[in-house]
Amino acid sequence: VTYFDRNYFARGLALIESLHSKSRSPFTLYVHCMDELTRLILSKLKIPSIMILARFELEAYDTALTSTMHTRDAREYLWTMTPTIILQTLERFPNIDFLTYLDADQYVFSDPEVIFHELNSGSCLIHEHRFSRELEHMAQNGIYNVGVLAFPNDSRGRSILEWWRLRCIEWCYAKPHDGKMGDQGYLNDWPTRFKDVIVTQNIGIGVAPWNMR
């Protein structure tokens, strides 16, 4: 599952192309379109293995989410949506066994099946920022990065998402505060707060400019 608007449309298409290129197994990518132009263009493209979902469906599902719209800027509101997007997808499509969330600017370089192998019987899979020494000052953005997350569609995975959703509705701003930072700082204590959270040991997951050495 992912979400993007017209500003990230090219990145979203690159993500979709990379999944088609590298996935050896059939998949469905649930794309939550954050504006109508994105939904219309994706509908016309008729890309295989894509399930297109409209923003209004998400907001109708979660009125507590929409109540935060006027208290945050556009980026902060999108961050607030992240756990709701994942949770709603699991609840709307109960046939899903495991769901991986991908930021729209991710790109897949090899078969993503390794994510599921590592998650195995865990309740959630997360990955560290792994900041390089030169960028350690960026640790205020959180120990873990939201860019790749995986959840089983069971009570353990959904309970983590419900907790995260409530926290983001309470506070989700683009500034560090009391150990929080956007939707991301809340992940800091997941390995101790929740049971069976897997911190990936695969350094190929979450490769980014801030951890290249």
Salt bridges, closest charged atoms under 4 A:
ASP35 OD2 - ARG6 NE 3.13
GLU36 OE2 - ARG39 NH2 2.49
GLU57 OE2 - ARG92 NH2 3.49
GLU59 OE2 - ARG55 NE 3.05
ASP62 OD2 - ARG165 NE 2.62
ASP111 OD2 - ARG24 NE 3.94
ASP154 OD2 - ARG156 NH2 2.90
GLU162 OE1 - ARG165 NH1 3.72
GLU170 OE2 - ARG167 NH2 2.81
ASP189 OD2 - ARG193 NH2 2.97
ASP196 OD2 - ARG156 NH1 3.53
